Amino acid sequence: MKILAFSDFHGMYGLTNHFLDVGRRIAETQPDLLILCGDFQNEISIPLLESRLRRLKLSAIYYVWGNSDGQALDFTLKVGTNLHLKLIPVPPDFLLCGLGGDELDVARNLPKLEQLLFLSNKGFSRLIIVSHVPPFGCCDTAVEGSHAGSQLYRQFIDKKSPALCLFGHIHEAAQQTLKSQGTTFWNVGPKGVFIEL
């Protein structure tokens, strides 16, 4: 399975050059999934983002919302599927799920995600978790040199050992990756990363 993932556009998707770069990456990699890890806005950029995503003609677009996308838990784009607190099977045998929002949203919603995973009765070795914020200590070093990720989220990841964890939020650590205890972590950033599983 091929994944192309981006985060933290912060309106730059409205820039023609960035849109063309994303389109080129899609043409080059032919991903099965396009994943967006939040922080799409400024406000005027959302309709433009939706329009340009529609033009990509990809059927499998998934996203979570970020801390700059407003506080609505029902944040939606007209293109793609919001992964927040959803479990979506992806052939051949992966399970995709998401946590939107900031660190407080993640802390508030981790028990709900854990309950969903428990009820799904599936193993976690093929689980892909998409969030906006990173887990603590995983590609989350901010400009002042300290870790800025969520400690509760890291405990959850260590307990579940998913195959892949995708996020953004900490711009200084964009495009960094780490493998720990069987999980591959990616801070994907606005330039994006291509992952093959």
C-alpha positions in Angstrom: 0.0 0.0 0.0 1.3 3.5 -1.0 0.5 6.5 1.2 1.2 10.2 0.4 0.7 12.4 3.5 0.8 16.1 4.2 0.2 18.5 7.1 0.2 22.1 8.0 -0.7 23.8 4.7 -1.8 26.9 6.6 -3.4 28.3 3.5 -0.4 27.6 1.2 -2.4 25.1 -0.8 -4.0 28.2 -2.3 -0.6 29.0 -3.8 -0.4 27.8 -7.4 3.2 26.5 -7.0 2.4 24.4 -3.9 -0.7 23.0 -5.6 1.3 22.0 -8.6 4.0 20.4 -6.4 1.3 18.3 -4.6 -0.1 17.3 -8.0 3.3 16.3 -9.2 4.0 14.2 -6.1 0.7 12.4 -6.6 1.4 11.8 -10.3 4.9 10.5 -9.4 3.9 8.2 -6.5 0.4 7.1 -7.6 -0.7 6.7 -3.9 -3.5 4.4 -2.8 -4.2 6.9 0.0 -3.8 10.7 0.3 -3.7 11.6 4.0 -3.9 15.2 5.4 -2.9 15.8 9.0 -4.7 19.1 9.6 -4.1 22.8 9.8 -5.5 23.7 6.4 -6.7 27.2 7.1 -6.7 30.5 6.6 -10.4 30.8 6.1 -10.5 31.6 2.4 -8.2 28.6 1.7 -10.8 25.9 2.6 -13.1 26.4 -0.5 -9.9 26.5 -2.6 -8.5 23.4 -1.0 -11.8 21.6 -1.6 -11.8 22.7 -5.2 -8.3 21.6 -5.8 -8.6 18.3 -4.0 -11.6 17.6 -6.3 -9.5 18.3 -9.3 -7.0 15.6 -8.2 -9.7 12.9 -8.8 -8.5 10.7 -6.0 -11.1 8.5 -4.4 -9.2 7.8 -1.2 -8.6 11.1 0.6 -8.6 11.0 4.4 -7.9 13.8 6.9 -8.1 15.1 10.5 -8.5 18.7 11.6 -5.7 20.7 13.3 -5.6 23.3 16.0 -5.8 26.1 13.4 -9.0 24.7 11.8 -11.4 25.9 14.5 -12.9 24.1 17.4 -15.7 22.3 15.8 -15.5 18.5 16.3 -17.6 18.1 13.2 -15.1 20.0 11.0 -15.6 18.7 7.5 -14.2 19.2 4.0 -16.5 18.5 1.1 -13.9 16.2 -0.3 -12.5 13.2 1.5 -13.3 11.5 4.8 -12.8 12.9 8.2 -11.0 10.2 10.2 -11.7 11.7 13.7 -12.8 8.9 15.9 -13.5 6.6 12.9 -12.1 3.2 12.0 -11.9 2.5 8.3 -10.6 -0.8 6.9 -8.2 -0.4 4.1 -7.3 -3.4 1.9 -5.5 -5.6 2.1 -5.6 -5.7 5.9 -5.0 -2.3 7.4 -7.2 -0.3 9.8 -7.1 3.5 9.5 -8.2 5.8 12.4 -7.8 9.4 13.5 -7.7 12.0 16.2 -8.2 15.6 15.3 -7.5 18.8 17.1 -4.9 20.0 19.6 -3.4 18.3 22.7 -6.5 18.9 24.8 -8.7 17.3 22.1 -6.4 14.3 21.9 -6.4 13.8 25.7 -10.2 14.2 25.7 -10.8 11.7 22.8 -8.2 9.0 23.5 -10.6 7.0 25.7 -13.2 7.1 22.9 -10.7 5.9 20.4 -9.6 3.1 22.7 -13.2 2.1 23.1 -13.7 2.0 19.4 -10.6 -0.1 18.9 -11.7 -2.5 21.7 -15.2 -2.9 20.1 -13.6 -3.5 16.6 -11.9 -6.6 18.1 -9.1 -6.3 15.6 -5.3 -6.6 16.1 -3.2 -3.5 16.1 -0.2 -4.6 14.1 -1.8 -3.2 10.9 -3.2 -0.1 12.5 -2.5 3.3 11.0 -3.2 6.3 13.3 -3.5 9.8 11.9 -3.5 12.8 14.1 -2.5 16.5 14.0 -0.4 16.5 17.2 2.6 14.2 17.7 3.1 11.7 20.5 5.7 12.9 23.0 9.3 12.2 22.0 8.5 11.3 18.4 9.6 13.9 15.8 8.2 16.6 18.1 11.2 18.8 19.0 10.2 22.4 18.9 12.4 25.4 18.1 13.5 25.8 21.7 14.7 22.2 21.8 12.0 20.7 24.0 9.6 17.9 23.1 6.1 19.3 22.4 4.1 16.2 21.8 1.3 14.7 23.9 2.5 12.3 26.7 -0.9 10.7 27.0 -0.9 10.0 23.3 2.6 8.5 23.5 1.4 6.1 26.3 -1.5 5.1 24.1 0.8 4.4 21.1 3.2 2.4 23.3 0.3 0.3 24.5 -1.2 -0.4 21.1 2.0 -0.6 18.9 0.3 0.5 15.7 2.2 0.0 12.4 2.3 3.6 11.5 1.6 7.0 13.2 1.2 10.1 11.0 1.0 13.7 12.3 2.3 17.3 11.8 1.9 20.3 14.1 5.5 20.8 15.1 6.8 22.6 12.0 10.5 22.5 13.0 10.4 18.7 12.9 8.6 18.3 9.6 9.7 15.3 7.4 11.4 13.6 10.4 10.8 9.9 11.0 11.5 7.6 13.9 10.9 3.9 14.5 10.3 2.7 18.0 8.9 -0.5 19.4 7.5 -1.6 16.0 5.8 1.7 15.2 7.0 4.0 12.5 6.4 7.7 13.3 6.3 10.5 10.6 5.9 14.2 11.1 4.8 14.7 7.5 4.9 18.5 7.0 3.6 20.6 4.1 6.1 19.1 1.6 4.7 15.7 2.4 6.1 12.2 2.7 5.7 9.1 0.6 5.4 5.8 2.6 5.1 2.3 1.2 3.8 -0.5 3.5 
